[in-house]
Amino acid sequence: MKIKFNPQRAERQTTASIYNNILKYNNEEIDLSSIPKGATASNEYLTIDKDLEGNIEITMLWQYIESTKANCFPKDLEITEGEIYPKESTNVSN
C-alpha cells in the first residue's frame, strides 16, 4: 500500500503501524479489510482509498516534534507491514 504524509509541526509525535491489515494510528485501530473495494473512508487525520482491485492508498496527518528533512518534506512510502514513518525526504537541497 502507499502512504502519503501531510506534515505538521506539533507537540506530540504521530505513531503509526500496520500489521495483519490493521492500521494503528495514535492508538486508534482501523481494520483495512472492512473498507469495501472502490470506497473511501476518512476522518480528520486519515483518508483511506481502496480501488476496485483492492489496492490501498492512505493519506495521513503526520505530526512531528523534530524538524528533520524526512519529517518536514516526507516522500511517499510503500509498505505492506511494519512501523510507518517518513524514511526519505523530497527535499534535495542540503
C-alpha positions in Angstrom: 0.0 0.0 0.0 1.0 3.6 -0.5 1.3 6.1 2.4 1.3 9.8 1.8 2.1 12.2 4.6 0.7 15.6 5.3 3.4 17.0 7.7 2.5 19.3 10.6 4.8 20.5 13.5 3.2 19.6 16.8 3.8 19.0 20.5 3.3 15.2 20.1 4.7 12.8 17.6 2.4 10.7 15.4 2.8 7.0 15.8 1.5 4.6 13.1 1.9 1.0 12.1 0.2 -1.7 10.1 0.1 -5.4 10.9 -2.3 -8.1 9.7 -4.4 -5.5 7.7 -4.9 -3.4 10.9 -3.8 0.2 10.7 -2.9 1.6 14.1 -2.7 5.4 14.2 -2.1 7.1 17.5 -3.6 4.1 19.3 -6.7 4.1 17.1 -7.1 0.8 15.2 -8.7 0.6 11.8 -9.4 -2.7 10.1 -8.5 -2.1 6.5 -10.2 -5.2 5.3 -13.6 -3.7 6.4 -13.3 -1.0 3.8 -15.1 -2.1 0.6 -13.3 -2.1 -2.8 -13.9 1.2 -4.5 -14.6 3.0 -1.3 -13.0 5.9 0.6 -13.0 6.2 4.4 -11.8 9.3 6.2 -11.7 11.3 9.4 -9.8 14.4 10.5 -6.4 12.6 10.4 -6.7 10.0 7.7 -8.1 9.4 4.2 -8.1 5.7 3.1 -8.8 5.0 -0.6 -9.3 1.4 -1.7 -9.5 1.0 -5.5 -11.6 -1.7 -7.3 -8.6 -4.1 -7.3 -8.2 -3.7 -3.5 -5.1 -1.5 -3.6 -4.9 0.9 -0.7 -3.6 4.5 -0.6 -3.6 6.2 2.8 -3.0 9.9 3.3 -2.3 10.7 6.9 -1.6 13.8 9.0 2.0 13.4 10.2 2.6 15.4 13.3 6.2 15.7 14.3 8.3 17.3 17.0 11.7 17.0 15.4 12.3 19.2 12.3 14.2 16.7 10.1 14.0 16.7 6.3 12.2 13.4 6.3 9.5 14.8 8.7 9.2 18.2 7.0 9.3 17.0 3.4 8.4 13.3 3.5 8.5 11.1 0.5 5.6 8.7 -0.1 6.1 5.3 1.4 5.3 1.9 0.0 4.7 -0.6 2.8 3.0 -3.9 3.5 3.6 -4.3 7.2 5.6 -2.6 10.0 6.1 0.8 11.6 5.1 3.8 9.5 7.3 6.8 9.5 8.9 9.0 6.8 12.2 7.4 5.8 13.2 9.8 3.0 12.8 13.4 2.1 11.6 15.0 -1.1 13.8 18.0 -0.3 17.1 17.5 -2.3 18.8 20.7 -1.1 21.4 20.5 1.6 
